[in-house]
Amino acid sequence: MRLLGGTGTASRKHGWVTTRRHVRRSGGVVQTYASVRFRPCIDIHKGKVKQIVGSTLTDDDDGVSSASRASDDGQQKEGVVLETNFESEKPAEYYADLYKKDGLTGGHIIMLGADAGSKSQAFGALEAYPGGMQIGGGVTTENARMYLDAGASHVIVTSFVFRDGALDRDRLSALVDLVGKERIVLDLSCRRKEDGLYYVVTDRWQKWSDLVLNEENLADLAQSCDEFLVHGVDVEGKKLGIDDDLVELLGRFSPVPVTYAGGASSLEDLDRVASKGQGRVDITVGSALDIFGGTLKYDDVVAWHASHHHTEENQSTYGDMQPDGTILYRF
């Protein structure tokens, strides 16, 4: 069966063809429309589910780093104090089970450290929701397959494929050869410099790279991954509102599914992402949610997510509508 027309992507997963975005009706094919998904998250630090202002996270476990991170002018900033917005008493698997019950797919688990407690929490979440979440944090060619075998739908990578401020294409190619591009999410979290351009930052957002987010680079990197994850580091964790310019850039130029994270604190912010991103940018909300100590009701966000999936019919002769807004077609 052919998928006729449309501007979306289609990929094969476990005997099915998955498609999002526009698909024109022909015979039994259901027409789908551009839709925005809420992508849930589980951030784990020192064995606890937390919400941390990511730009304050460094390599020192005591919270004040003797290391440095990138400042606004591209220089390095010393003595950064860790800012924690929320620390949960519930395990990571609790949140994974919650997302599973609500039919939320494509969310991410991020390990903010390589300690045994954080890894244990991450594996618990993957076991609770196999195939439902992506995982990132220290992913390399040495462990990527292990996380996928444990139930991750994708591995999320940044620092491993950047060295000395530049993209390491050999490492990226090795990862693609190992697990396939369809199981890779590239984390292109970025900050804006005085020249007005967005540059990818790596190593817990402490180091600038020379990679600019633009049409050419996004098109190039899309050949080596299934999705992008992009934190707007300047607003992430601060509940200051979204980075409009960054969302617009992603909506305009990303040729693969992309998730934006950073600054959203209201349903109006989610609507803004849907609008500024032209219906092509998904959204993650962390610290603002009531399940993470914020004021934005998780149930309201789940309802918002459900309302942003539109189809002519729920089913067709060939495919079934899924909770995440995709239609699966047997082949």
N, C-alpha and C positions, 0 to 999 in steps of 0.2 A: 504494500500500500504506500502511496506517495502522499506527503503533506504538501498541499498546493498553496502557493502564494505565501505571504507573511514575511515578517522581518525578524522572527524569533530564532531560537536555537533548538536543535533536537539532538538528543544523545541516547545511546543504548544503555540500559541498566537492567541487568538481571532478566533478560528476555522481554524487555519492554522498550518502547521508544518514548522518551519524555520530551515534552515541548512546552514552552512558555511563550508569551507575547502574542503576536498576531498570526492567526491561521485562517485563511479564507475557506468558507464552506465549499465543498465539492462532493456530491454524493452524501456519504455518511460522515464526513469530517466536520467536527464541531468547530465553530469560530470562537477563538479566545481573544481577549483584549489585553492590552498592556496593563499590568497589575503590579502593585507594590506590596511586598511582604514585610511583616515584622519578623526580624530574625532575633531570637532570644540569645542570651549569653550566660555563661557561668565562668567567672574569673576566680582563680584559685591561687592563694598566696600563703605559703608556710602552712599548708594543710587545712586552710579555712577558705570558705567562699567569702570573697570580699569585693567591695567596690572601691578602687583606688584611683586617685588622680594620676593617670598613667605617666604624665610628664615628670612626676616627682619620684618615680620608681627607679632605683639605681641598683648596683650590684652588692650593696652592703646590707646585710640582714638586720642591722640594728636601726635602720630608718634614716640615719644621717650618713651620707656617703662621702668617703674620701675621694671617690671617683668623681668624674664630672659629666655633664650632659650638654647638649647643644642649647645655646641661648638664642634669643630672637635675632641677634646680629650674626649668627653663624659661629660665634666664638664658644668657648666652654664656660660652664657655670659650676662653681664649687659649692660643697656643703648643702646639697638639696635635702630638705626635710620631707620625709614620706607623709603624704596626706591620704588618710583612709576615711572614706565617706561612710562605710558600712562594713560590719563583720557579722556574718550569720552564725547562728548556733546550729543550723540545719546542714546536713551533708550535701555534697554536690548531687548525689543521686536523687535527693528530694526534688531539686529543681528540674533535673532531667525527666523525672517521672511526671512532673507537672506539665512540662512542655509536650511530652508524649500524649498525655490525656487531652490536651487542648489542640492536638494536631498541628503543632508548630514544628516545621522542619527547617533544616539549613542553618540552625543556630551554631554558635561556636563555644567551645570550651578552651580557655586560655590558661595555661600554667605559668604563673608569674614567678618562676623559680623551679629548680630541678631537684628539690628535696623529695625525700621518699613519701612524706605525708601528702604533698601536692599530687604526686603521681598516683598514689592510692586513691585519692578523691576523684581524680580524672578517670581512672579505670572503673570506679564505681558508677560514675555517670554514664560512661559508654555501655556498661553492662545493663543499666536501667533503660537505656534508649538506643539499642543497636541500630545503626544506619541512620539515625535521626540527627546527629550532630557532627560537626567538624571539630578538629582539635589542633591546637597550636601551642608553641612554647618550647623552644629547643629542638624542633624537629630537624632531623638530618637524614642522610641516606642510611645511617646506622640504625635508626629506630622507626622510620616512617612506616615500614611494613608491619611492625609490631602494633602500632596504633590502629592501622586499618584492620588488621586481623582481630583486634580487640573490639571492633564495632564502630569505629569512626567512619563517616561517609567520605571525608576528605582529610588531608593534612594541610595545615596552614603554615607557610614558611615565609620568613623574611631574612633574618640575619644570616642563615646558612648560605644563602645565595648572594650575599653581599660581602665583599672583603675590601678593606682599605678604601671604603667610600665608593666602590664601583661594583656593578653587577658582575658576578662570576658566572659566566655562561657555561663553563664546564661543569660546575656544580649543579646548575639548574638542569642541564641536559642529562646528567647522571641521575637526578631525581626523577625526571620524566621517564627515562629508560627503566627505572626500577619499578615505579608504581603506575605510570601512565598519566598523561596530562589531565584526564578526566577525574583524577582523584586528588588534584592539587589546587589549592587556593593560594594565590600570592597576596601577602599582606603588604600593601603599598601605603601604609600610614605615613602621613606627611605633615610638614610645616611650611609656612610661607616665609620667604625671605624678602628683603627690602626691594628686590627686583620685581616683586609681584608674582613670582612663579612658585609653585609647590614642589618641594623636594622630598623624596622619600627619606625617612629617618629610621635607623636600625638600632639593634642592641639596646632594647628597652627604651627606644626613642632618645638615646643619649648621643648618637652619632649621626651627623649629616652624611648623606650620599650625594653623588653628583647626578643622580637620576631625577629628571624633571617629569612630572605628570603632564603629558600632553598627548595629542592625538597619535602621533607617530609612535611614541613609546608604549602607549596602551595597546595599540594594534600589534606591535611587535611581541609584547609579553603575553598577549592573549593566545599566541601560538603554543605556549608552554603551560597553560593552566586551564581550569574549568571556570574559575571565578576570581574576582578580586575582592579583598576586604580592605577598606580604607578608613582609618581613624583620622578625623580632623584633630590633630594633637593639640592645636592651640586652644580648642574649646572642650576637648574630651574631659569628662568627669566634673565639669564646672557648672553645668546646667545654665549656660549663658545663651542658649539658642544655637541653632545650627550654623555651619559655615556655608552660607548661600553660594558663594562663588565656587567652592569646591564641589558642592552637590551639582551645580549646573555643569561644571566641567565633566564630571563623571557621567551625567545623563546624556551629554552631547557626544562624548567620545568613546565611552567604553563599549567594545564590541562583544563582551561577555557579561553575564550577570555580575552585578557589583553591589556590595553592601556598604553603606556609609554608617559610621558611628561617631558620635561626638556632639554634645550640647543639647540634645533633645530633652525637653522637660514637660511637654504638653501635647495634647492631641493636635493643637494648631501647628506645632513644630513638625509633627508627622505629616500633616496635610501639606506643609511647606516643602518637605522633601519630595512628596508625590508630585507637586507642581513644578518645583525648580528642577527636579530630575527627569521631567517629562514622562513620568510613569515608568522609568527604567532603572531606578535606584531603590534598593531595599534599605531598611532602616533598623538599626539596633538601638535599644534604650537600656541603660544600666542603672546608674545611681538614682535617676528620677523615679523609678518604679517603687510602688509601696512594698513589694516583696523584697526590696533592697534598701528599705528605710526612707524612701522618697514619698512624694505626695501624689504622683500619677498612678491611678489605679491600674494594676495589671489586667484585670478583667475588662476594663474599658479599652485597653490597647489590643487585647485579643478580639474584642468586638470590632474594633477599627480594622484590624487585619482581615477579618471575615468579610467586612463590607467592601473591601477593595479588590475582590475577585469577582469578575463578571463573565458570564458565558451565556450563549443563546440557550443552551440546554445543559443539564447536569451530566448527561451521558449521550453517547452515540452508538451506532452499530458496532464500532470498532474500538472505542476507548471508554475509560472511566475517569470521572473527575476525582482528583485527589484533594486532601485537606489543605495542601500548600498552594492550590491554585493551578496545578499542572493537570494535563490530561495525558494518560498513559495509553499508548496504542500497541496492541500486540503486533509482532512481526513474524 
